[in-house]
Amino acid sequence: MYMCTFYDILSLLIRIAILKAKKNAGTIEKRKVKDTKVDSIIRNTQPVMEEHHYPQNKILVLSHHSHDSFKTQLLKDLFHCNTTSASIVKDQTWGNKYYRTCVDLYIDFFKDLPEWIEEFIMPECEPLRNVVAGIIIILDNRLIKPQELLNLFKGAVHENTFIVLVNVNEEVPQDEIDELNEIWSNVFTNIVEFINWTRSKPTINHNEYGEKLGLYRIQEIIDTHGWLNCELQPITTTKEETPRDMPLEQIITNLQSARSKYKSMKDNSEADAFASEVADELSKYL
């Protein structure tokens, strides 16, 4: 009775293994380069290298002098950068659980934002614009004219450059921010987004639809940015080989060894326990 039970188990495991092998036969070439989540994210955030172009790894962070404290806090919370005076911070690491890369922070201020933008979009600034991954502007929405900024930026920034405008006026409701984003999304092909961020509400990081808000949204924008001409270092784990990594040939060999050992066992209780143990162990790999 016990031998029959064990053979039934072996037969079932072998059938599962064979079905699994047939299912994977058509995709074996694909599996030579695993399409893991890490690989997918790195491919999606790293466009093809452009010849004769420098890495697009500069992030501009600017504000009016009256908002310097917000800028200091943003640099600390977002980039773990504690500088208060440096205009350029080189080789700052940006990383998440999928990849790491190096960015340069260009920290600036403006007296008049439209004037700053007009200077930035001048022809002589094109080499700088071509290496800028993103622009983060800290401002008061009540003191700007969104349509004016829209017209200035339109067609002047690199198509792979993101622009984030961080409102620090707590009187501006999220609905107003959402309306601006809807308007801007119909004009730009790259990411141009208004963000509501205040230091007094650090725990509010999602809206009712589960979409990220504030600094969490800025982090998400940077995480998913396409790092043009930049080297991304994938994050690898040091976990032990998982059960599902065992080759099919090894599974079959183990089944054959288990069968031989089972046949040589004299005690039926021990044989039954061994059969259950083998079944539980090998089923993890299938």
FENVEN-V987921 format. One record per residue. N is the residue number from 1. RES is the residue in three letters. PHI is phi in radians with two decimals (999 if undefined). NEAR is the number of other C-alpha atoms within 12 Angstrom. D_LAST is the distance of its C-alpha to the last C-alpha in whole Angstrom. Layout:
n: (N N)
res: (RES RES)
phi: (PHI PHI)
near: (NEAR NEAR)
d_last: (D_LAST D_LAST)
This chain:
n: (1 2 3 4 5 6 7 8 9 10 11 12 13 14 15 16 17 18 19 20 21 22 23 24 25 26 27 28 29 30 31 32 33 34 35 36 37 38 39 40 41 42 43 44 45 46 47 48 49 50 51 52 53 54 55 56 57 58 59 60 61 62 63 64 65 66 67 68 69 70 71 72 73 74 75 76 77 78 79 80 81 82 83 84 85 86 87 88 89 90 91 92 93 94 95 96 97 98 99 100 101 102 103 104 105 106 107 108 109 110 111 112 113 114 115 116 117 118 119 120 121 122 123 124 125 126 127 128 129 130 131 132 133 134 135 136 137 138 139 140 141 142 143 144 145 146 147 148 149 150 151 152 153 154 155 156 157 158 159 160 161 162 163 164 165 166 167 168 169 170 171 172 173 174 175 176 177 178 179 180 181 182 183 184 185 186 187 188 189 190 191 192 193 194 195 196 197 198 199 200 201 202 203 204 205 206 207 208 209 210 211 212 213 214 215 216 217 218 219 220 221 222 223 224 225 226 227 228 229 230 231 232 233 234 235 236 237 238 239 240 241 242 243 244 245 246 247 248 249 250 251 252 253 254 255 256 257 258 259 260 261 262 263 264 265 266 267 268 269 270 271 272 273 274 275 276 277 278 279 280 281 282 283 284 285 286)
res: (MET TYR MET CYS THR PHE TYR ASP ILE LEU SER LEU LEU ILE ARG ILE ALA ILE LEU LYS ALA LYS LYS ASN ALA GLY THR ILE GLU LYS ARG LYS VAL LYS ASP THR LYS VAL ASP SER ILE ILE ARG ASN THR GLN PRO VAL MET GLU GLU HIS HIS TYR PRO GLN ASN LYS ILE LEU VAL LEU SER HIS HIS SER HIS ASP SER PHE LYS THR GLN LEU LEU LYS ASP LEU PHE HIS CYS ASN THR THR SER ALA SER ILE VAL LYS ASP GLN THR TRP GLY ASN LYS TYR TYR ARG THR CYS VAL ASP LEU TYR ILE ASP PHE PHE LYS ASP LEU PRO GLU TRP ILE GLU GLU PHE ILE MET PRO GLU CYS GLU PRO LEU ARG ASN VAL VAL ALA GLY ILE ILE ILE ILE LEU ASP ASN ARG LEU ILE LYS PRO GLN GLU LEU LEU ASN LEU PHE LYS GLY ALA VAL HIS GLU ASN THR PHE ILE VAL LEU VAL ASN VAL ASN GLU GLU VAL PRO GLN ASP GLU ILE ASP GLU LEU ASN GLU ILE TRP SER ASN VAL PHE THR ASN ILE VAL GLU PHE ILE ASN TRP THR ARG SER LYS PRO THR ILE ASN HIS ASN GLU TYR GLY GLU LYS LEU GLY LEU TYR ARG ILE GLN GLU ILE ILE ASP THR HIS GLY TRP LEU ASN CYS GLU LEU GLN PRO ILE THR THR THR LYS GLU GLU THR PRO ARG ASP MET PRO LEU GLU GLN ILE ILE THR ASN LEU GLN SER ALA ARG SER LYS TYR LYS SER MET LYS ASP ASN SER GLU ALA ASP ALA PHE ALA SER GLU VAL ALA ASP GLU LEU SER LYS TYR LEU)
phi: (999 -1.20 -1.12 -1.08 -1.07 -1.14 -1.11 -1.05 -1.12 -1.05 -1.06 -1.12 -1.10 -1.15 -1.08 -1.09 -1.09 -1.16 -1.08 -1.12 -1.13 -1.12 -1.12 -1.54 -1.05 -1.36 -2.11 -1.14 -1.18 -1.13 -1.29 -1.12 -2.06 -1.10 -1.61 -1.37 -1.10 -1.08 -1.01 -1.08 -1.13 -1.16 -1.13 -1.28 -1.82 -2.31 -1.12 -1.07 -1.10 -1.64 -1.15 1.08 -2.13 -1.40 -1.02 -1.57 -2.27 -1.74 -2.11 -1.53 -2.21 -2.42 -2.75 -1.30 -0.97 -1.20 -1.97 -1.03 -1.14 -1.17 -1.11 -1.05 -1.16 -1.11 -1.05 -1.24 -1.28 -1.59 -2.00 0.96 -1.95 -1.75 -1.19 -2.13 -2.26 -1.10 -1.55 -2.36 -2.05 -1.53 0.92 -1.42 -1.40 -1.95 -2.58 -2.54 -1.35 -1.91 -2.73 -2.27 -2.65 -1.84 -2.23 -1.91 -1.67 -1.87 -1.80 -2.45 -2.41 -2.41 -1.60 -2.35 -1.10 -0.98 -1.14 -1.09 -1.12 -1.05 -1.22 -1.15 -1.63 -1.18 -0.94 -1.18 -1.63 -1.03 -1.00 -1.20 -1.04 -1.28 -1.95 -1.60 -1.34 -2.81 -2.20 -2.00 -1.98 -1.70 -2.69 -1.91 -1.01 -1.29 -1.88 -2.19 -2.03 -0.91 -1.13 -1.12 -1.11 -1.03 -1.17 -1.23 -1.30 -1.00 1.34 -1.84 -1.77 -1.07 -1.12 -1.75 -1.61 -1.60 -2.21 -2.11 -1.90 -1.70 -1.42 -1.97 -1.55 -1.20 -1.42 -1.45 -1.30 -1.11 -1.04 -1.16 -1.11 -1.07 -1.15 -1.09 -1.12 -1.12 -1.16 -1.20 -1.15 -1.47 -1.91 -1.78 -1.56 -1.53 -1.35 -2.29 -2.51 -1.50 -2.26 -1.61 -2.43 -2.40 -1.20 -1.38 -2.27 -1.24 -1.56 -1.51 -2.08 -2.45 -1.61 -1.16 -1.70 1.49 -1.40 -1.28 -2.20 1.01 -1.07 -1.13 -1.24 -1.09 -1.04 -1.12 -1.07 -1.21 -1.00 -1.70 -1.19 -1.47 -1.41 -1.19 1.07 -1.86 -1.62 -1.81 -1.67 -1.15 -1.53 -1.89 -1.72 -1.92 -1.11 -1.17 -1.00 -1.36 -0.94 -1.27 -1.49 -1.25 -1.08 -1.06 -1.06 -1.20 -1.07 -1.11 -1.05 -1.13 -1.10 -1.14 -1.13 -1.13 -1.10 -1.11 -1.16 -1.09 -1.13 -1.52 -1.41 -1.62 -1.47 -1.12 -1.13 -1.12 -1.10 -1.14 -1.11 -1.11 -1.06 -1.13 -1.11 -1.11 -1.07 -1.10 -1.19 -1.28 -1.14 -1.13 -1.55 -1.99)
near: (11 22 28 17 21 29 26 18 28 33 20 19 29 28 19 22 29 19 15 21 20 14 12 16 14 11 15 15 11 12 13 10 11 13 16 17 16 22 21 17 26 32 26 20 32 31 21 17 18 16 9 8 17 21 32 36 40 38 41 35 40 38 35 29 20 18 26 25 23 31 38 30 27 36 34 16 21 30 29 17 28 19 24 19 17 18 17 21 27 19 18 24 23 33 24 22 18 25 32 27 33 26 32 30 35 32 32 30 28 24 16 20 30 24 17 22 27 23 20 27 25 19 14 12 19 16 19 29 34 30 33 38 43 42 41 39 44 42 39 30 29 16 18 20 17 28 17 17 29 29 19 22 35 26 19 27 35 30 25 33 37 39 41 38 39 37 39 37 26 21 16 24 20 26 15 21 31 20 18 28 26 17 18 28 20 16 19 25 18 27 34 36 37 43 40 42 40 32 23 14 15 17 15 21 24 19 17 10 8 11 16 21 31 35 38 26 27 36 26 24 32 35 29 27 35 33 41 34 27 32 26 32 24 23 19 15 12 7 8 9 11 13 18 18 16 21 19 27 16 19 31 26 18 24 32 21 16 27 27 19 20 30 22 15 19 14 14 19 15 18 27 25 19 28 31 24 20 28 29 17 21 31 25 18 27 27)
d_last: (26 23 22 22 19 17 17 16 13 13 13 11 8 10 10 7 6 10 10 8 10 13 12 12 15 18 17 16 20 19 17 19 21 18 19 19 21 23 24 25 27 29 29 31 33 34 36 37 40 43 46 49 48 47 44 45 44 47 47 50 51 54 57 60 62 62 58 58 56 54 53 53 50 48 48 47 44 43 43 44 47 50 53 56 58 56 56 53 50 49 45 44 40 38 35 32 28 27 30 34 37 41 43 47 49 52 54 57 59 61 65 64 61 62 64 61 59 62 62 58 58 61 61 61 58 56 55 54 52 50 48 48 44 46 49 49 52 53 56 58 57 60 62 61 61 57 59 61 58 56 58 59 55 54 54 55 52 49 46 43 45 45 47 47 50 50 52 54 56 55 57 55 53 49 50 53 50 48 51 51 48 48 51 50 46 48 50 48 45 44 43 47 46 48 47 48 48 50 50 51 48 45 43 43 40 39 41 40 38 35 37 38 41 44 43 39 39 41 38 36 38 38 35 34 37 37 38 40 41 39 37 34 32 28 27 24 23 23 20 18 15 12 9 7 10 9 10 9 12 12 9 11 14 13 13 16 18 16 18 21 22 21 24 26 26 29 29 27 26 25 23 21 21 19 17 16 15 13 11 11 10 7 5 6 4 0)
